[in-house]
């Protein structure tokens, strides 16, 4: 079947797609050079129980983290302590938000990347040359008491249920980030540890409606996350990652109940490139609406992440400039990542 091409504003398109379904993919969402992977990624699965202090398996689990972060910049965690009911409640209220009438959601609509709470479509609705098949709600989440009153009041239980998820995933993120610092065998990171505990948590709640031609469009383009660490839950599979060994795209295998963990740009900087910030993209489904809840953890807004001095010597010169979350927001405001502009590339020091 050949679908025609139509044109309309992105927000109107996706609201219509959610409520009625579409018979076409507009030209501005078509990605002509899109290649689909054939294989599943060989992704490490970390049992968080093995990481507990005092456990005889902790040293082995730390090595698993180190190997996964170096090889792919990505792993999955099980036995993670975020309860199934809390996850289900968060997905439920996220779905209910995206099902609200367009007029209600548009109260939070903004292309201003500096706003702490905003609803949007694609990346920048009507601005970027290529548009992407998603709608999203982003909001700050730590400290929770400072931000939760800005969150949507509709659905009425959104703040309660999403807030509970934010608190549980924050505990997990701190445990993981401390383990990753330990895996780098660093002694001089006490200051970084404190900044991590008091750092930013940004929630990106994404909705990818059914797409009539999922093979020619994407929910999100290839990119890495600015964060130290990102923790993702998705109710249906749809994540692909770049395999650094052969430069091909691989499908992330679905493990029921697992959370997916991305090493971000700032941990690549801290490790002087030993850890990799995983390049990933979001794919689409013809029949199902996919909800993903993404928690991005970084240092404070103006706290700079820099390379650990212990990892710099004559054989391993400093490879990255320091940067902050605010630096990333400034970058995002003036660049189109769909055109291959990546924040991590701006941080790399060219010695040629």
N, C-alpha and C positions, 0 to 999 in steps of 0.2 A: 504494500500500500504506500502510495506517495502522498505525504502530507504537504499541504501548501504552506506558504510563509505568510505570517501576519505581523502587524506592528501595533504596539500600544505601549502605555507606560508599564514598567515592570511590576510596580505594586498592584496595579489593576489586573495584570495578567495572572499573577500568582494567587491573588485573592479569588479570581475567577476559577483558576485551576483547582483550588482547594474546594470551592463550593460547587462547581459545575463540571470541571474537567475541560481540557482543551483538545482540539483536533489538529493543532499545528504547533510547530516550534518557530517562533519569530526569528528572522534572519540574524538579529543582533545577538542571539544566544548560540548560534551555530559555531562550532570549533572545527575548522576544516582539517586540521592535522592531528586530530585526536586518535591516539593508538590505545587499544584495549589490551590489558595483560592477559596472558594465558595461564600463568602459574600463581600459586599461593606463596606468600613470603614465609621464609623460615624464621618465625618469630619466637623469641624466648618467652616462656611463661614462668613468672616468679611467684612462688608461694610466700605471701607476706608472713605467714607463721614461721617460716625458716629464717626470717630476718630479725626476729625478736632477740633483744639483748640477753645474753646468757645461753642462747640456744646453741647446741653443738653444730648446727647446720648453718649458722650465721656467716661464717667465713666463706663457705661455698656459695651462699646466696649473694654475698657481696661481689664475689668474682663473676657470678652470672650477670649481675647488674653492670659491672665494668665491661664485660665482653659485649653485651647487647648494646650498650650506649656507644661503644667504639665502632661496632660493626654496622649497625643500622640506625642508632639513635632512637630506637623504638622497642618496646616490650609490652607484654600484658601482665596484669597482676590478678591473682585469685586469692581467696581467703583474706580479703583486704579490709574487712571490718565495716564496710558501708552496707547496711542491711538492704535486703531485696525490697522490703516494703518502702523504705525511704526512697530508693531509686524509682520504684513504680509510681509513687506519689509525685515525684518530681516530673517524670515523663507525662503523667496525667495532667497536671496543672499547666505544663508547657503546651500540650496539645490543646487544652481548653483556651489558652490565650490566643493561639493562632486561629482558632475557630471563631473568635469574636468577630462581630461586624467590622468591616474595614474602617468605618468612622471612629470606632472606639480605639483601634490600634493606632490610627493616624495621630492620635493625641501625643504619642511618643515618637513620631516619625522625625528623623533628623539625619543629615549627612555630616554633621559636625562630629568628628571622631573624638573630640575632647569631652563631649558630654558623658557624664557618668551613667546615665540611663538613656537608651535610645532603641527605637524600632527602626528597621531598615530592610532593604531588599538588595539582592545581589551583593556588590561591594559598595558602590556609590550610585544610587539610582539616577539614571539619566545623564551621568557624567562620564563614567568609564566607557571606552569604545566597545568592549565586549562585556555583556551582562551574563549573570549566572543565576541558575534556577534555584533560588532559595529566598526565604524571608528569615529574619533573625531578630532576637531581642538580646541586647547586651546591657549588663549592669555590673557595677562594682559590688564586691561582697565581703570585703574585710578591711577594717573591723565591721562585722555585720551590723552592729547597733548604729554605726555612722551612716549606713547606706540603705538599709532595708525600707525606711519610710519613703524613699524615692521610688521604690519598685511599683509595678502595677497593682492597683487595688482590685482589679477585675482580671481573672476570677478571684473571688473573695478569699480563697485559701491559698492563693499563689505565694504570698509572702511566707506563710507558715511552712508550707511543704517544701518549697524551693530553698527556704532558709535552713531547714533541717538538713537537706542534702549538702548545702554549701558548708555547713559546720563539719559534717562527717568527712567530706572529701578534703577539707583543709587539714584535718588531722593526718590523713593519709599522705597528703603532699609533703608535709613537714617531715614525716618519717622517711619518705622516699628521698627527699633532697638531702637530708643528713646522711643517709646511707650512700648516696652518690658522691658526696664530698669525701666521706670515709674511703670510698673505693678509689679515689684519686690519690690517696695516701698523703694528704696535705696536713701540715701542722699549723699553718698560719691563717686559718680560715675562721677563727673565732668571730671576727667582725662580720664576715659574710653570713655565718650561722645566725647571728642576732638579727641582721637585716632581713634574712629569709623569714624568720618567725614573725617579724613585724611588717612584712612586705605586702604587695598588692595581690588581690584575688579578683580576677575579672571573669564573669560568666558570659559565655556566648551560647545562647539557646537557639538552635537552628532548626528550621523546618524546610524539608525538601519535598515539595508536593509531587505527585505522580507526573511523569513527563511522557508525552506521546512518542518521542523518539530519543530515548535515553542514550543511545549510542552516538549521538552527534552533539550532545551538550554536557555541561558539568554543573554540579552544585557549587563547587569552589575550585579555583585554578590551582596549579601546583604552587606551593609556598611552604616555608618553614615558619614556626611560631617564634615571636620575639622573646617569649618567656624563658624562665629557667626550666620550667617543667609544665607540661599540659596533661591533664587527666580527662579522658573522654569516655562517655557512655553513649551508645547508639542503640535504638530499639530494633533496627534492621541493619544488616551489613551494607556498607557503602563506602568504606575507606580503602584507598590504595596508597602505597608508599613506594618511594624510589629506592631500589636496591643499589647501594653504592658500589657493590662489587662488579656489576655488569651494566649499570646505568639503565636498567629496565624497570617498568612498573610492575608491582606485584600486589595481588589482592591480600588484604589482611584476613586471616581465617577467623571465623566466628566461634567464640567460646562462650557458652551461656554463663552469665553472671560475672564475666571478667570485665575489668576496666582497662582501657588502652592508655599507654603512657608515652608521650612524646618528649624527647629531649629537645629543649629550645635553644634559640640563638645565644642566650646569655650563659648557658652552661657550656656551649661550644667555646665561647670567649674565655670563660674561667679555666677550661681545660687546655687552652692554647691549641685547640683543634683536635685533641685526642678524642673527645666525645663529639658526635656529629648531631647537628640539628636536622631532624628528619624532614625531608621534603615529602609532602603528601597532598592529596586532592580528594574531593568528595564526588562520588558518582551518583547516578540517579536510577530510579526504578519506575517501570511503566505502570505498575498497579498499586504500589504502596506509598504512603506518606512516611518518610523517614524523619524521626526526631533525634537529634544529637544534643547532648548537654556537655559543653566543653568548659572546663575550669582551667584558666591560665594563671600561673603563679610566677610572680617576679619580685624583684626588690621594690622598695618604695618609689613613688613617682619620680623623684629626682636623685635617688641613690644610684651611683654609677657601678656597673659590674665591670671588673677588669680582670685580666689574666693573672692567675696565681704566680707570684714571683718564683716559687719553687719549680715551676714547670718551664722556666726560661733559662737558657744557657747558650753557649756558643753554637752548639749543634741544633738548638731549638730556639731561634729568636722569637721575640714577641710577634704574633701574627695578627693581632686584632687591636683596634682602638676600644677604649672604654665607652660605655653608653648607658642610658637610663630608659625607663619606660616612656618618659616625656619625649626623649629623642626619637623613639619609635613612633609615637603619635605624630610628631612633626613630619617624619618621613612618610607616614601613611597619608597625611593630609595633602601632600604634594606629589605623590607617586601613584601610578597605576600598576599594582602587582600582577595584573593579568597580562601585562606586557613584559613580564620577566624581571621586573624591578624588585629585588629582594633586599631586605634590611641587612642581613648578614653580609652581603657583598659590599655594602657601604662601610662595614666595620673592618674589612680585611686590609691589612697593610701590604702595599705592593713594594717589594724591594728591588724591582727591576730598574 
